[in-house]
Amino acid sequence: MRRRLNPAEKADMHIHSHWSDGSLSIPRIVKTAKILGLAAISVTDHDTTAGWDEAEAEGIARGVEIIPGIEVSAFDPDTGRKVHILGYGVRDRETLETACRPYLEDRRRANLQALSLIRAAGYPLDETELSPYIGKGGIPYRQHIMHALADQGYTTSIYGPLYTRLFGPGGIAVVKSRYIPAEEAVRLIVNCGGEAVLAHPFQYDSLGLLPCLVGWGLSGIECRHPSQTPERIGLVREQAEQYGLFLTGGSDFHGLYSETPIPLGS
């Protein structure tokens, strides 16, 4: 899977589509990547490989290299913190998909329960009305709920005061869902023939978990990410050198569903 881009090439290795919590379709993403001159991209939707075939076909058609990718939404049992693990080049796709599916289904349960709480709080939104906003993956996300509420006139943004009221700390629609333990996530990707990469290590304060993650089979770390300052990039490079990790970079693109404006390839 590994190859070094030449200095004239650019890649984006962290992109989300409407197969999970991104707002754009894969054809639109690949077309935009081509226009921007990206040599390679990886669509790393949360806990699913469902968009891989579509991405590969679009990449071939438009001359953009597609690296099969996934972002596994994991957590550290000792601290309770989220730990997101990117997986690239997985060969045993079926095993990976089967292992992730129960967590996706629990996310569906949690967000539909949240929808019921939102409706009880006076916002007339039911599952039927939410359906047009849900992507091809079929899993409702908070962003889909907020998009529907925005179209109904209750807010003018995906993130803002209403999002905080519903989903912020102590929010009226916060419903917990299950996440795969970080150790299991790393070992799963490695055992399926892929390479496991720690995503945005400062976003969830997960850099301190590197010794354990490396022991479980982690081989890379995300260096370039919108949440990384120059100082943080320097720290990541130091840790990568210490543990022998390769570096990746990506925009963590979600389109309309990004918290701040982050164009593809940035």
N, C-alpha and C positions, 0 to 999 in steps of 0.2 A: 504493500500500500504506500510506503514512504517514497517520496521523490522530492528532490529539491527544485523549486521553481527557479528559472533564471532571473536575473535582475530586472528584466523588462516585463515579467509576468506578475500578475496579482491574483490572489485567491481570497475567497470568503468561506471559512470552514464552520460557520455557525449561523444557520438560517432556519427560520420556522415558517411553515406554510399552513394552508387551511386544513391540512390533515391533522393539525393539533391546534395551537393557539395563535397562529399567524393569520393575517387577513387576506393574503394573496394566494392565488393558485400556483401550482408548480410551473405550468407553462408560462405564466406571467413572470415568475421569478427568473426562470432560465432565459427568457427573452430579454429581461432587463439586465441580467448578468452579461449577456452577449453585447448589448448596447454599451455597457460600461467598460467593456474590454476585459472582463475577468476571464482568466484562463481556466480556472477550476473553482467549483463550489461544492459544498456539502449541505444538503437539506437535513437538518438534525431535529426532526420533530420529536416531541416528548413521548417516550415510551412506546413508539410504534415505528415499524418499517413499511407501513402500508403504502407510502408514496414512492418507494424506491423504483418500481418499474416505470412509473410515469416520468420520474426524474431522469432515468437512464435514457428513455426514448426521446425525451425533449433535448437532452444533452447531445445525443447523436445527431439529431436533426439540426441543431443550431451550432454544433462545433464547440460545445463547452464541456470540459471534462467534469464528470460527476463522481464524487467520492461517496460511497454509501455511508450514511451516518445516522446517529440516533443520540438523543439526550435523555439519559435515564434519570428520572427525578428520585433521588435517594435521600437518606437521612442517616445521621450518626446516632445510634442508640444511646451512647454515653452522654452526649450533650443535648440531644434533641434537635440539633441544627440540621438544616437542609444541606445536602451535598450533591451537586449535580455532576454526573459523569457522562462525558461524551464518549461515544464508541464509533470507531472508524474501521472500514474494511472487514466487517463481520462476514464470515463464510456460512455459518450455520444460522441462517435467518429464522428458520422455523422455531428452533429452540428459544432464541431470544424473544421472538414475538409471543410465544406461549407463556414464557415466564413473566413478561410485562403485562399481559392481558388482564389478570385479576386486579392489578392496581389501577388500570384504566377504568375498569368497570366500577371499582369503588369510587373513583373520581366522578363518574357519571352519577352514582347514587348521591354522593355528597352535594354536588352542584344542583341536582334536581330537588334535594331537600332544602337547599338554600333558596331556590326559586319559590318553594312553598312558603318559606318564612318571609320573603320579600312581598309576595302576594298578600299575606296576612297583615303586613305592615301598611297596606294601602296602595300598593303599586299593581295595577291590573295586568299582570304578565303571567301567562301560563305556558306549558310546554309546547302547545301547538303554535303559539305566537313566537316562541323562541326558536322553533325549528328552522326557519329560513336563515338564521344567523350561524347555525352550527355547521362546521366545515365537513369535508368529506370523511373525516375520521369518525364522525357520529358522536363524539364526546362533547358535552357542553362545558364551556369554560366560563370563568367569571367575565372575561372580556366580551363574550357573546351576550351575556345578560346585560352588561352595561351598554353595549351597542344597541340592543333592543330598547332599553330604557331611554337612551338618547333620542332614538327615532320617535319615541312617544312623547318627547318634550320634557322629560324629567331632569335632564342634564344636557350639557353641550360638549361633554368630554367623556372619554372612557375612564380617565383617572381624575379625581377631583373630590370635592366635598361629599358627593353622594357615594362615590366608591368607598371613601373612608367610613361613612356612616354604615354602609352595608358590610364591608369586608375588612375594614381596618381593625386594629386592636379593640376587642370588645364589641365589634360590629354585630348588628342584629341578624346578619345572615352568614356568620362564620360557622361552617360545619367542617369538622376534621375528616380527612381521608387518610388511607393507609399509603405508606411509601416503603419501597424496598430498602433494606439496610445497605449502607455503602459498601461493606465488604462483599455482600452478595452481588451487588451491581457490578463491581470491578471484576470479580471472579467469573460472573456470567459472561461479560463481554470477552474476556480473555479465553475462556473455555469454548466460546463460540467462534474462535479464530480471529477476533478483532483486537484492536489496540485501545486501551482505556486511557482517557485524558481527563484530568480535573478541570472542570469548567469554572470560569470567573471566580478564582479562589478568594477574592476579597468581598464579593457580593454577599456571601454567606459565612464569611470568616472561617474558611475551611483550610487555609494554608497550613495550620498547625497539625492537620491530620496527615500530612504527606508521608511521614515515616510508616504509618499503618497502611496507607493506600499503596505505597510502593511495595510493601511487603505482600500485599494481596495481588499484585501484578500490574499496577499502574505504570504506564510507560511514557506519558506525556502530560503537559500542563498548558493551559491556555494563557498566552502571554499578552497578545493584543486583543483587547475587549473594551467596549465603551466605558466600563467601570474602572479601567486601569489608568492611574496617573503615571507620569514618568517615574516617580519614586517607586510605585508598586511594580512597574515593569522591571525595574532594576532588582527588586527583591525576588521576583519570580525567576529572573535569569540566574540569580545566585543559587536559588533552591534547585533549579533545573540542572545546573552544573554539579551541584553537590550530589544529587541523586541520579544523575545520568538520564534525565528526561528530555525528550524532544519538545519543541515549542510549536504551538499552533496559534492561530488568530482568526477572529471573526467578528461580525457586527452584532450578532445575536438579534438579527432582524426579525421583527414581527409586523412590519407594515403599520397600519392604523393602530394596531394593538400594542405598540411600543409605548412605554411611559414617557419617553422623551424622543424627539425626532432623531432617528438613526437610519439613514439611507442604506440600501444594500451596498456592500462593498466598502463601507466606511470603517 
